[in-house]
Amino acid sequence: MEFNTKIKEELEGRIKGVEDFIAEHGVGSKQLSKAKKVQRDGNIALFLGGLITAAGIAIWVMSRNKDD
């Protein structure tokens, strides 16, 4: 049983290596890297937008409490 598990893990590792190689050097690799960059930039923009919104709401609530 342990022998089969080791073989399975080894094959999965090799398949993952081949998939990574194809992703880096295969057809469409430039488009894939561009898509990853766009996704990263979108995630950063969403995070910063949420952070700014949360800070704005916190400032608004604090200034609202001071007026009362």
Long-range contacts (C-beta under 8 A, 24 or more apart in sequence): none
